[in-house]
């Protein structure tokens, strides 16, 4: 009996370490992804727009990006924003409410990233939710908002809701397939569905059509989840 108890405790500790590792690997680089994609989108908008209002909004957006570009890693606790970052956040919120559609969506995405880094998770989720529910927004950006919304809740969010939203992002023809599948595999680990997690991570590790970071993390998780290891 005692041996059984010790084995159960040991198994649970191993499972928790795996869950922690999965949470650590999943989502790495997403904050950078938002900034890069948003910056590229703003520049494209800048080149294609001929209206002075759109050009002004683009300039304001790029300024806000610079003002919020050096935030600390996302935190679960509210941390004070510096004066410059606070001004950038205010600009993003104004742009999200009143600028042309493309800039408004980019502003909401970045607003969510700033709020998450600030520790205001509720505000971050609200910003991303607004972007993903905006029928006029670019589909790719709406899908990114969905991914970010899910990533931020991967540790403790409602699993059926997360799986439902992530499932629409998977598929070889979907831009965020690799990251969405990685998040689904992390949910498998969280629920203790190790066989399903191993399968997803192994597929990602062998895929040549997913980002290299996803592939590297999947390879690490495949090794971590190997029942013959340790």
N, C-alpha and C positions, 0 to 999 in steps of 0.2 A: 504494500500500500504506500509506504513512504517513498519507494522508488518511483511509483506512478505520479505522486504529487510533485516530486522534484522534476520529473520529466515534463509534466504539464507547465510548470513554472518556467523551465528552460525553453520549452517550445514557444511560450507566450513572449518571453524576452526576445527570442529570435524573430518572432513575427513583428514585434514592435520595432526592432531595429530595421527590419525590411521596410516597414511602413514609413519610418523616418527617412530612410535612404530614398525611397520613392518620392516622398514629398520634396526632398532636397534636390533631386535630379530634375523632376518635372517643373517646367516653367522657367528654367534658367535662361536668361537672355530675353525674356518676353518684354521687360521694360525697355531694353535697348531696341527691340523689334518695333515697338510703338514709335519711338523717337525717329528711327531710321525711315520707317514707312511713312510716318506723318510728314517728315521733312521732305521726302521725295514727292509725296502727294502735293504738298504746298508749292514746291518748285514747279511741278507740272501745271498746277492751277495758275501759277504766276505767268508761265509762258503762254498759256492758251487764252487767258482772260484779256479782254479788251476794255472792260468797264472800269471806270475809276474806283467805284465802290469795291469791286472785287480786288483790285490791286491794293487798295488801302487795307482791306481785311487781311490780305496775304502778308503785307508788311507787318501788321500788328501781330499776326500769328507767329511769324518768324521771330519777332522780338520776344514774344511770350515763351517760345521754345528756348531761346538763349537764357531767359531769366529763370527758367525752371530746369535747366540742363544739368545742374550739379546737385541734385537731391540725394540724400542718403538712401541705402537700400530700403525697399518697402518694409514697413513696420506694422505690427498689430496694435501699437500704442500711440496715442496722439503725441506728436512732437511739434514744437513751435516751428513755423516757417519763418525764414529770414524775410526782411523787408522786400528784397528783390523778388524772391520766389512768391511772396504774397501778392505782389503787384502782377506778376506773370499769371498767377492763378485767377486773379480778378479779370484780367484781360481775356483769358481762355473762356471763362464763364460768360462774359459779355459777348464774345464771338459765337459761342454755342447758341446763344439766345437770339442773336440778331443778324448774323452774317450770312452770305450765300451758302447754299446747301453743302458744297464740298468742304469749305473751310469750317463750317459749323460741325460737321462730323469729325474732322481731324481735331478740332478744339475739344470736343467731348472726349475723344480717346485720350488725349494728353491730360485733360482735366482729371480723368479717372486715375491715370498714372501718378499724378501729383498728389491727389487725395490719398491714394494707397500708400505712397511713401510717407505722407504726413500721419498716417495711422487712422484716417477717417474712412474706414472700410465701407460704411453705409453710403457715404457720399460717392465713393469710387464706384460701387456697384450701381448706384443710381445713374451715374454718368454713362457707364457702359451699357446699361439697360436702355437708356434713352437712345443711344446710337444704334443698338441692334434692332430697336423697334421703329426706327425712322424709315418709312417705306420709300422716301425720296433719296435716301443715302445710297452710295455705291455699295453693291452687294458684297464686294471683297472686304470693305471696311466694316460693314455690318457683321460679317462673319468673324472678323478679328475681334470686334466688341464682344461677341458671344464667347469666343475662346477666352478672352481676358476675364470676363465675368465668371466663367467656370473655373479658371485657374486659381482665382483668388479665393474660391470656396472649396477647393479640392480636399482640404483637410477636414472640414466639419460641415460642409453644406449638405443639403438634401440630395441624397444619391440618385433617386429616380429623376429628379429635375435636372441634375447635372448630366446624367446619361442621356436624357431626352435631348438636351441642347447640343451635347457633343456629337451625338449620332448623326446629326445633319451636316456635320463638318467632315465626316470621314468618307472615304472613297478615293480611288486613285486619281480622279479628275478634280478633286477639291484642293484648293490652295493650302488649307491648313490641316490636311489629312494627317501628316506625321505628328504634329503637336497635339491634335485632338485624340489620336490613337494612343499617344503616350499618356495623356490625361486619363483616358479610359482604363489603361493598364494600371495606372496608379490607383484608381478606384477599385480595381480588382484586388490589389494588394490590401487596400484599406478594409475590404470586406472579407479578406481571407481566401479569395478565389485564386489560389496560387497557380493552378494549371492554366487558367485563362490568362493570367498576367504573364506567365512564362511564354505562352504562345504569342501574345501580342508583342512583347519585347523582342522575342527572337525574330519575328517578321520584320520589325523595324530595324533591328541590327543588320539584317541581310538586305534591306531595301536600298536601292540606288537612287530613289526619287524622293528622298526625305532630306532635310537639312543635316549636315554633318554632325552638328551638336546633338540632334535627336538620335542619330545613329550611334554616336559614342556613348550617350547615356543609356541607350537601350542595351548596348553590349555590356556595360557595367552592371546593369540590373539583371541581365540574363545570367551573368556569373554569380551575382549575389543570391539569385533565386534558385540556383542549381542545387537540387536536393542532395547531390553527392558531395557538395563542398561543405567543409566545416563539419 
